[in-house]
Amino acid sequence: VGSGFMKKLLEIIVLSLLLSGNAYADDIKDFQIEGVSIGDSILDYYSEETIKKETEEVWPNTTYVQFCSEDNLNDFQYLCFAYLKKDKKYIIHQLSGETDLTFDNCLKELELNVSALEGLFSDAKINTRKRYKHRSDKKKKSIGSDVQFILKDGSVARVNCTDWSDEITEKKDWIDGLSISLATKKFIKWNRTKAFK
């Protein structure tokens, strides 16, 4: 696939986030991905039967679980939701739009679009990590690069590129790609301190 297509694709993704968020907002709930916001119930978009059937335990600590869907999306290939496993209301604590891309192409396109995201999250603290070893791979053969926009309330918007090892791709069917995510402070703290223990 040509790099021009990749640029167009990522521009569309970034634009969709720009158009659905308030450029002056400082609450993560004011932003949307595919029309969905943090704090919404997944039940507003999918049936409980579908959620239960497709939910996975993707972190070693199963306080939070994840449901992903490919249905009725405009800008991404997948939309994933993290919610508390015991929550019968299925309130969204982390939300990510994801698209399959080779790692190198993802990195190129990410750099081209960081300025647009800086404009969207103008009051956020920015944290950039390049080619770190991904915690989801115990053998440390998978890598990621990301830019995090940390809002005043501790919530985070993140753009991420992941290069999964061949073993992870074969075992878990995880594909290299781009994700744009939104997450609450509570979820971020859990992910950093407990998710992988």
N, C-alpha and C positions, 0 to 999 in steps of 0.2 A: 504494500500500500504506500502511495506517495506521501511525502511529508506535508504537501499542501493539503491533503485530505485530513491529516492529523491536526494541522493547525486549525482548519475549519471546524473540526469536531470539537476541539477543546474550546475554541472561541464560542461556539454555540452553548457548551456546558457552562462556561463562565458567565455568558450573557444571561442564561436562564436563571442563574443564581442572583445576578445583579438586578434583573427585572422583578424578582419575587421578594427582594429584601429592601428594607428602608435604609438608605445610605447613611442616615443619621442615627440609626438605632444602636443601642448599646446592650440589648438583651438578645441572647441567642434565639429566643422564641419568636423574635420579629423576622427571622429569616426562614426561607423555605427552600426545599429541594423537591422538584416535581410536585409542587403545591402542598407539600407536607411540612409540618413544623415540629420541633422539639416540644414535648408536652401534649401533643395530640395522642389519641388512642389509635392503635393500629386497627381496631374494630371499625373505625370510621372509613376504612379503605378496603379491608379484606374480611372475609368471614372467619369466625373463630375456628371452624373446622380446618380451613386452609392454613391458618396461622399455626395451629397445633401440629398439623401434618408436616409442615416445612421448617419448623423451628429446629435449630441445632445448638448443641453445646460446643461452641467454638473456642472457649477459654477453659483452662484447667480448673479454675474456680468458677462454679456454675451459678453464682448469685445472679448474674445476667446471662441471658441467652439471646440468640439472634435469629431473626426471620428475614429471609430475602425473597424477592419476587421479580419476575421478568415481565409481568403483565401490565399492559396499558401505560407504558412509559414513553415519554417524548424525547428526553435528552440523554438518558443513560440506558445501558443494557440491563442493569440490576439496581434495585433499590433495597437497602438492608436496614433493619431496625433492631436496636438492642433494647430489651426491656427486662425488668426484674422477673425472674422465673416464677415467683409466687404471686405476681400481680395479675389478678383476674380482669383488670381493666386494660391491660396491655399498653400502659403509658410509655411513650417513646422517650428514652434517655439519650440515645445516640442514633443518628440518622446518616446514611451515606449513599450517595449515588456513585455507581461504579461502571467503568467501561474497560474492556480488554484492550490493552496496548502493549507493544513491546517496551521493555524498560528504557532502552535508549531513546525511542521516539517520545515516550512519556516525559523523560527528563528535558528534552529539547522544548517540547510544547509547554511544559510547566514553567520553564524560565521565561518564555515569551509572554506568559499571562499573569505573572506574579504582580505586575504593576496594576492590573485591573483589580485584583483582589486587595491590594494595598489601599486602593481608592475606596473599596467597599467597606473594609474594616479599618478605617483611617485612624481610629483611636486605640486600636489594639496593639499589644506588645507582640512583636514578631520573633519567632524562634525558628531558625533554619537548621535542619540536620541533613547531612549528605552521606549516603552510602553507609548507613549503620546496619548492624546485624539484627535481623528481625527476631523479636522474642518468641514468635509463634513457631520458630524452627529451632528445636532443641540442639540440632547438630550445627547450628549457626552458619548454614550455607546459603540462606536466603537473605537478601538485602533490601533496604528501603531508603528512600529519600523523601523528605517532606518539608513543608512550610506550615507552621502553626501560627494562627492568629488568636492570641489570648485576650479575651475581653475583660473588662474591669471586674465583672462578677465571678471570674475564674472559669467561665465556660470557654469552649475552644471551637474554632472553625479550622479545618485542616485540609490541605491538598497533599496527596501522597502518591508516590510511585513505588510499586513493589515488584521485585524480581525474585520469584519463588524458585527454589531449587527444583531440579528435575524430580527428585524423590518426593517432595511435597506435592508437586503438581500431579504425579502419578497416584500418590496415596490419597490425597484429599480433593483432587480435581480443582485446585486453586490455580487461577490463570493470572499471569503478569498483567498489570494494568494500573489505571488511574482511579483514584477515589477522591471525592470531595465530601467531607463529613462535618457534621455539627454535633456537639456533645455538651451535656451539662457538667458543671463543676463536680458534682457527686460522682458521675460516671467516670470522669477523668481521674479523680483521686483513686477510685477503686481499680481502674485499669493500670495505674502506675504502681499501686502498692499491693494488690491482692489477686488480680486477674490471672497471673501466671504462676501462682503458688499453690 
